[in-house]
Amino acid sequence: MPKATSLTPEALEPHTPMPLAATKQRGQKAATDKIEPLQIRIPHSQVKAIKMAALEAEQTVSDFMLACFHAYMGKRKHASMP
């Protein structure tokens, strides 16, 4: 059961939460780099595995997939060097 609140003028004022669109979303970088949507089609079983891996890494799916891309590009760059 919730605790009783004193009826003060501050408590009687309506609470207007900040719209979610006005806040920085989790995992977004500063406004210097434009964020664009990217859609891919992946089998459901792999989607679930990607979401679980991102959750374990404490990242958003977007940040996790971007980290995977950077790791792939880094490995590819070093693999082509003699």
GIJO-V442526 format. One record per run of one state. SS is the DSSP state (H for helix, E for strand, C for the rest). FROM is the first residue (numbers start at 1). TO is the last residue. If there is no record, write none. Layout:
ss/from/to
SS/FROM/TO
SS/FROM/TO
This chain:
ss/from/to
C/1/8
H/9/12
C/13/19
H/20/22
C/23/43
H/44/56
C/57/60
H/61/79
C/80/82
